């Protein structure tokens, strides 16, 4: 028999905001104009994320509605624009204002879907949709520049596309463009649309228009019009035109973006920087007496690419005397201005040898900057080529007229560089001399889809994405971890094998920490205690652990590596175990580990090279780990505050609004864990907007697919291929598209519950992707299906049988109010007690089932860090809730 008690807790601020938004996100239905509720921003992407950012005005007295919508959508959120009635032929214009930034090039891109279905031009019945209009506008110095396209569905010549030209007679300002454009659409599916335009010679020039991937060149000029008294601003808009009866219909907008750039000689953001579909502008260069490299075009499912084939051999010589480089060179017809962008994204396909890839830019005075990506030229992808996203500007773009000092992240070069006059682009293969005589001689390199990205101008969604996990998948993951530990086997010592295919079997401390958290959450007392006790026994006298131990004889890493991040993870896991079980010895071990981490701060302060860092390591990830260890163990608040200060001053890139891989100026690279774990840190410390920002950078730079294109997710760096551990981190952190990523993750779970590290094998640039099955990807599959690893909420209570005695067996399950799907389970102990661990602060229903009828469930929600989250507990008994229909008999 199931009984229930409802346990309430006040949410942290970020979660309170999310819940409030759901409550107030009901449609606005008005017959009058309505301005935006928020001030304009400089956002460039995800412009549809909040209905509060949009305004509406009507012509002809329409009745309209505007709302955020979870479906239909491409990523869990869309903007619903509706006509719900009103006067005949009235229309509603939905718009978002943006700050003007002086841009001259504009590219509006969006996806739209309309409901219900409509006939075309009243054939076969009255058409619901009269017309749809899509618009970009720029008000500047009293003039309005406008690029507007209309899908006319009813009228002479309809259905057809038309563009707006205010120079024509009033009845002819919607004009047909030269050449036919596919006019028909299907309801109940998303269509993609792009409008590209520029301000040129005082006119609005329509450059091109694309619909559902088909691009049409326009090259039409329309004059700007006077707009006296209107402040400089930008706007994007969609207009819904009603029919003769104002029949209701909806248009859903998703992935609305306005890319823009200054200077008519600059490429559009997201547009190809160079042409990889022909050899025009391309040439090859090489090092000395090696055979002449070949230049060719190659076909792939994604299109053509420019290919370099090389052979470093010098006839009759030994490998140390082989040549060292060969490169593709692209010369721009005239210097281009790249100062409005901060990231270069290119897709490449390697083959043959494993060498280094270098990328260089040269300005028109032959200053150059470049970067080397180590040992990656052997990568092969079929359906989807690899790409690597590279920042190439210092934190303030365009300072000094675009002449920038050697940028962090592109360490190769010779001083200053003028981004406003880029003349040449090089992709070079540099021989990996450390691998002689190995597989470094022959190879190929293909480059395609060289694109520009403006990560600084991106917008972040307004809230995290909550995903409903699969408890069965979580249970399978834990079952595999239990089997890996194998306490029933002779010689078991509590440790788990990190990668089961590896010999000899190794137990990495980070992996043991993940397993300990999972075991503790699941109430697997024997497994959790055995692992925790083994960690305590392996702890060195100074409080640290070595990076790994041989599982069988427990001998430590022969290199003697002490990694601060691993030590912090072990401390956090032991602290979590102490919170859940009360085992004081686990807390003592965590305190000892934190004392060692504290000593690392002191050691770095004493070193003149790192005296100003106040950190445990240059790695941002290690400091995030250390903060959680200090904050949750207790007694180290001063150290937690020191680390927090370091992270926000030395690790946070304020210009790109993200965490770097290392401290600013030393290692500004990209890694998924600084975003996923970093966002959890930022939420705990009240930096909610920054948490969303760093995740949005991750979503720009690390999504990818497997080599054969069959699996999608995120990589840890690069990206090169899907890393299942990182994909699980993304879902657990509340990343967008988490439901899709979780489905990909669960689909790759083996029958025994384990997950491989990746669908592919690839090693290079510090990345290690493997088919091996491991603790980390399996544990992160568990966290993705349950709750983030840093969730510290505990429900601790007792189950009583009908006679009043404590229940001595059974299970408790935890539900969200109104849901019939359990989100967590825990065993009932012989004394009737239970602990459900790893919950976010929130409101839950606890139901218990035991061998006998359970009459009452008690409980209290606790959390391990009262400084940052305040709980307002309101516990009611089952019998009190039952009358309100919450409990179930």
Secondary structure, 3 states (H helix, E strand, C coil): CCEEEEEECCCCHHHHHHHHHHHHCCCEEECCCECCCCCCECCCCCCCCCHHHCEEEEECCEEEEEEEECCCCCCCCEEEEEEEEECCCCEEEEEEEECCCCCCEEEEEEEEEEECCCCECCECCCCCCCEEEEEEEEEECCEEEEEEEEEECCCCCCCEEEEECCCCCHHHCEEECCCCCCCCCCCCCCEEEEEEEEEECCEEEEEEEEECCEEEEEEEEEECEECCCCCCEEEEEEEEECCCCCCCEEEEEEEEEEEEECCCCCCCCCCECCCCCCCCCEEEEECCCCCCCEEEEEEECCEEEEEEEEECCCCCCCHHHCCCEEEEEEEEEEEECCCCCCEEEEEEEEEECCCEEEEEEEECCCCEEEEEECCCCCCCCCCCCEEEEEECCCCCCCCCCCEECCCCCCCEECCCEECCCEEEEEEEEECCHHHCCCCCCEEEEEEEEEEEECCCCCCCCCCCCCCCCCHHHHHHHHHHHHHHHCCCCCCCCCCCCCECCCCCCEEEHHHHHHHHHHHHHCCCHHHHHHHHHHHHHHCCCCCCCCCEEECCCCCECCCCCCCHHHHHHHHHHHHHHHHHHCCHHHHHHHHHHHHHHHHHHHHHHHCCCCCCCCCCCCEHHHHHHHHHHHHHHCCCHHHHHHHHHHHHHHHEECCCCEECCECCCCCCCCCHHHHHHHHHHHHHCCCHHHHHHHHHHHHHHCEEECCCCCCEEECCCCCCCCCHHHHHHHHHCCCCCHHHHHHHHHHCCCCCCCEECCCCCEEECCEEECCCEEHHHHHHHHHHHCCCCCCCEEEEEEEEECCCCECCCCEEEEEECCCCCCCEEEECCCCCEEEEEEECCCCEEEEEECCCCEEEECCEEECCCCCCCCCCCEECCHHHHHCCCCCCC
